[in-house]
Amino acid sequence: MRILVVEPQKQPYCKDISGTLEELQAIVGGYIQAIYPFDDPIALVCNEEGKLIGLPQNRLICGRSGRVYDIICGTFFLVGLGAEDFISLTDNEIKSTVNIFRYKKEQPP
């Protein structure tokens, strides 16, 4: 299964995985939580305790209006949604989400 991994302060990258629960948990460093911030059938999978255990802030999640409604802490990944489970992202889904989560290093004033 092809996913897009997003680590704090790094550019997103594709990774091929088998998709076992243990492998998914290893990527995020703990129990997984899936959220669905997109209209497309894509899940954002993160560590469900990321904020509680003090993982580093990673990316802001914004709604259609551009307003921030959450921040993801720790490494997360994006994966496609099948009828009952996760599936590989398509090439188009990878292209569109990589642009959303591209790391933008802050510029000094």
Secondary structure, 3 states (H helix, E strand, C coil): CEEEEECCCCCCEEEECCCCHHHHHHHHCCCEEEECCCCCCEEEEEECCCCCCCCCEEEEEECCCCCEEEEEECCEEEEEECCCCEECCCHHHHHHHHHHCCCCCCCCC
